[in-house]
Amino acid sequence: MTDFDLAPDNLPNPPRAHIAADPKPFLQFKATKTLHTTSGPQLLDVRFELPKGGKLAIYGPSGAGKTTLLRILSGLTTATTGYIEVDGEVWLDTTRRIDLPTRHRSIGFVFQDFALFPHLTVRQQLEYARDKTTDGKIVAELLDLMELESLQHLRPALLSGGQQQRVALARAIARRPRLLLLDEPLSALDDEMRYKLQEYLLKIHLHYELTTLLVSHHLPEVLRLSDKVMVLEKGSVSREGSPSALFFAPSQNPSPAPFQTVGEITAIAFSEGNYIITVLCAGTLINVTLTAAQAAHLAIGKKVWVTSNDFHAVINPLV
Amino acid sequence: MIDWQPLWLSLRLALITTTILLLLAIPLGYWLAYSRHRWKIAAEAVISLPMVLPPTVLGFYLLLAFSPSQGFGRWLDHHFNIRLAFTFPGLVIASLFYSLPFTVNPIVAGFRMLPADLRNASRTLGKSDWTTLVRILLPNIRASLITGAVLSFAHTIGEFGVVMMIGGGIPGQTRVASVALYDEVQSMNNGMANRYALVLLAFSFIILLLVYGINQQTGKSKTML
């Protein structure tokens, strides 16, 4: 028997496959509720999970229950049945009759119409929102980050839509919530303003390590601001996955193009045998020249994905 | 020379009534505006009754209730030695009932006119209902609060039927300006009656001017007029 002849018995326990239970997801959500829509009652039945730092977009036609879902999560609407757990804390469990009031749920909610307090100045809105146990510096920090310092003593009525939006966002974050909930936050703004505010949102998301849920029916916004998309149709999730897997046809994906963006066709012109397609992308108009065959499936208003390789722009209709 | 005492009495009654009414009407208005309780409609109807009821009807029932010879009045008299019929405190209680809708209704309208998400936004910021009421809702219905206060003040000054039934016109105690005017007419003293009438007329006009001024400033009509 040599030193090398180690009987299996003498071996230390072989390392077992690591079957540790999945770490609990940061957010677990499941809920049902009957929605009263214009086309009659409809059941909302949704479940999903989200990791810490995730960016989930809830996309779908109006009346699908997107906003109701956010409201159930924030406790502003009650679910018929449901279970919500955030960071190990149970917010809702209808079987155990647990329903944490909204004010005890650590959320920042940006409402569609902003819901700013008319009688408070920008700074006062943030001071009001700030959790009094946290550092007061956050107000100054947010004013700086959102470029609101010069507006801090103004009331909402004197602010533009984009400025109000920034205040609403800053106010939602002032209490350092665990979840940031955005209900069609950019729908009231024009494209250029949308694009700018998406920048602010991304900045905020990273800076404060937020977990974000975004409700939107604006595709470019969804593609830019989320890392996971859930398509909600008639009260239930019809598709979910990463934005690129969900919205781009397999043949188009993935092509590592140096330039790619998403937009909407605003004009189609015919010139010297070619079609000139004008696409509005993030506030800028892009002209792309295509042959008749390439332009065959395009129409004004269609949402497209524009890529360019070696100075050749390609327009791909979104699925 | 005019006897100012009835006018001062009217002012004192209106001031006390309005102060108490504001304290009552804010929680009551909040409940009426936001509760989904099934009895809410009944409560609204009861509160608004004095707006359509002849004041003498209200006065009659209050007089019965206050009467020291029976029921509630006797219980008060027996246990607390309190008599409300033909006394100033009795007038205050009657005025509270009589002017309640004039304070409550503008406040309810004010709460209902605020966007629902204002209250929701405050909740999502971790604020209690009390903090939300005091810091967010009340400052935004200031015009309704002022309107409610001014209207109940003016309405109390102008009441006649109820104070006549409950107060009986005892000088210095329950003889308010409107009753004094009536007494002067009864004793054919038209000159004095005219003075009371003019003071009350001018006062009412100024009050209404004030209410409409407030409403114009806020750009919204929140009165119940």
Interface residues (C-beta under 8 A of the other chain):
Chain A: S74 G75 L76 P101 T102 R103 H104 R105 S106 I107 G108 F109 F111 D113 A115 L116 F117 P118 H119 Y128 A129 D131 R171 A172 A174 R175
Chain B: P115 D117 L118 N120 A121 S122 R123 T124 L125 G126 K127 S128 R135 I136 P139 N140
